[in-house]
Amino acid sequence: MYFCPMQQPHFPDILGIIPARWASSRFPGKPLADLNGRPVILRVWDKCVQAGLSRVIIATDDERIRSRCEAEGALVMMTDPELPSGTDRCAAIAQHQPESFVINIQGDEPFIDPGAIQQLADLLISHPEHPIGTLARPESDPEVLASPHVVKVIRDQNGKAIYFSRAWIPFQRDRAPSTWPDHYAYLTHIGLYGFQKSTLLELARLPQSSLESAEQLEQLRWLAAGYAISLGVTNYRSLGIDTPEDLERARSLMS
């Protein structure tokens, strides 16, 4: 049995939640896939507990995930399998917890940097006027920026997100796209979110917006409803596991 050592909380009022579903069209059972001797979801949990949050909870709809993670010392809570998104699963757990803030950590990022989680926690605390926080990183590779699978984000001068898009934004008129990064500091979004708990519970009740439907980006529902999203910039590069091929790459990296 493996127990990841718990750290003294640096953020005693911030709860970390890791949603973990068994069902996945591209990779069923991904949370328990073996990553060099330890399941993917527990690799994520190991990193999260190092960030010094109040607690870290794995939110799952599957008994296999629950039993394996609890056997390794992780705190696990069950959620309704009919919930449509990770945000909804976080809200279902958070509504019964005492913490005032919640950070949603993706369960398929075993290389998540505890420092990035801490940066987001600091962002939530230092910007109470922005009830949601997230991170982005600088990117200058035109091929990466042109990909619809990479989400771009622009922000205002106060660090508040203006818009997220799969398109390469902002567009630069009268310049060749290959030169765009020479004239503008582009940012790509990292799917790590923090919320004031009261706001998270409100978001779970919002209907889908036309912007979200068009781009298939949940955060556009929140922007369309008028919620402010604080955007921090980090050098952390996320590396998620979406397919069995991604898992093989992660195994090689870890080796």
N, C-alpha and C positions, 0 to 999 in steps of 0.2 A: 504493500500500500504506500502511495506517495502523498505527502502533505506539503503543499507550498506554504512556506512560512508567511504568516500575516504580519504586516507592518503596522506600526503605530499610525493611526489616521492623521494625515495632514489636513484632510477635508472632512471633518466629522459630520457635516450636514449634507454631504453629497453621496447619493446612492448610485452604484454602477449596476446596470442590468445588461446581460448578454442574452438576447433572444436566440433560441436554437430549435429549429424545426427538423423533424426527420425527413419529411417529404420534400423533394426537390426534383424538378423536371430534368435537370442536367446532372444531378449527383445525389440520388437518394441515400440517406444514411450518412451524409457528409460529416455531421458533428462527431461521430464516433470513428471516422476513418483514421487509420493508424498513421501517425506522422513520427517516424523514427522512434517507435516504442511508446507513444502517448497519443491519445485521441486529439484531434484538431481542437475541439471545444475546450479541452483542459489545457492545451497550450495557450489558448486565448486567456483563460481564467488565470493561469500562472502569471501572465504579464499584468493583468488588470489588478490583482491584489498588491502588486508592487507599487501602484500609483498612490497608495495612501488614502483611498476613499473610505467612507464610513463602513460600507459593506459592498460586496459584489455578489449578485444573485444571478444564477443561470435560470432563464425563463423558458420552459420547454412544454411541448404538448405530447411528449412520448416517454413512456415508462422505461424504455431501454436507456435513454439518455439520462433520465433521473437517477436510476439505480447505479449506473456506472459512475456518474459524477459525484453522487453522495458517498459512494464507497471510497472515493479519493479525497474526501473532506470538503468538497464544495457545497455551498448553500444553493439549493435548487427549489424552485416553486413551479407548480403546474399551471398552465394556461389553457384556455379553450382552443381546440384545434381549428375552430371556425374563424378565429380572428384573422383579418386580412393582411396585417403588416406587423413588422417588428415594433413600430411605434405603438400600435394598439396593444401588443403584448406587454410592452413596457408600462403603458398606462394601467393595464389591468393589475399589474403587480404593485406599481407605485402608489395607487390610491389607498392601499392598506398599510403603507410604511410611514415612519415618522419623519424622514429626511425632507428638506425643503427643495432640494435640487436632484435631478436625475441625469445621468449620462448613459446613453445608449451605445453600447460597443458591439460591433458586428461580430458574430460568432464564427466567422470563417477567415479571420485575420490573425493567424498565430504569431505573426511578427510585429504585432501592434507595439508601439513604443510607449512605455509607461509615462515618459516625459510629455508625449502628445496629449495623453489623458489629463495630466496635471496642468498643461497649458490651457486646455479647454475648461477645466475646473476653475482656474484663475480668471478666465474670461467671464464665466458666469457670475462669479462673485464681484468682479470689478465693474461690470456693466449691468446693473439692475434694471436700467431702462430698456435693455434688450432681453426679452424673456427666453430667447433661443440663442444658442451659440453653436458654431461649427468651425472647421478648419479648412484651409486650402494651402497649396504649395506652389511655388513658382515653377513655370514650365516654359522652355524655349524651343523644344523640338517641334518643328512644323508638322511632322507626321503624327506625333502624339496629339497635338492640338486639333488636327483635322479629323480625328476619329470621333464618331458619334458615341462610342462606348466610353469616352472620357468626358466627364462633365466639367464645363468651364463656368467660372463665376466672376462677376464684376462687383465691386463695392464702391461706396461713396467715401468722401474724405474723412468721415468719422468712423470708418471701419465697419459700416453696416452693409450687408449684402443687398444689392440692387436686383440682380437676376441671376439665375442658374440656367444653363442651356447645354444641350448636346451639340448645338452649332458652335462654330468657332467665333466667339464674341470677345471684344467688339470687332466688327468688320472694319477694315481699313480701305477707304475709297482711294483709288488711283495708285495703289501699291500692289505689287505681286505678293501673294500669300507667303511665299518662301521668305520674304523680308519682314513680315509683320512683327516677329519677335524682336527685331532690331529697333522697333519704334514704340513698343508698348510692353509693359511687364504683365504677361498673362499669368492667370492663376487657375489651377485645376482643383476641383473639390475633393475633399477626403470625407468619406461617409461616416463621420463620427459626430454625434449630436449631443448637446446638453440642453436641458430645459429647467425652467422654474416648474416645480411640480404642478402648481395650479394651472399653468399654461399647457403642460402635457395633457392633463385631463380634458382641457377644452379642445385641444387639437384632435383628440380621439373621437370627438363628436362632429367634426366638420365634414360636410359632404365634399366629394371630389370636385375640383374646379376644372374649367375647360383648359386652362394652362397645363395643369397636371396631366390631364388626359392626352393632350397633344404631345408633350415631351416625355411622359411617363417618369416624372420626377415628383416625389411626394412633397418636397420642400416648397414647390410652387403653389401647392394648396395653402400653405401657411402664409406665404407672401401675398397671395391674392386676397386672403382674409384680413390682411393688415398687420400681421405680426412682424416685429422687427427681429432680424437675425444678425447677431454679432459675428464677424468673420475674423478669425485669427490666422496668421500666416506662419507656417512651419516648414522645415526642410524634410520632415518625415514623409517618406514615400510608402503608401499603403501597398500591400501585396495580398490580395484576397485569393481564396481558393473557391472557384466556381465549378470546376470540372476535374475529373480524374487526372487529366494532363497537368493541371495546375498543382495538384497534390504531388505529382512526380517531381515537378520543378522545385517545390518547397522542400521535398526530401533531399534533393541534391544540394540546395542552398544550406540546409541545416547540417548536412554531412561535411 
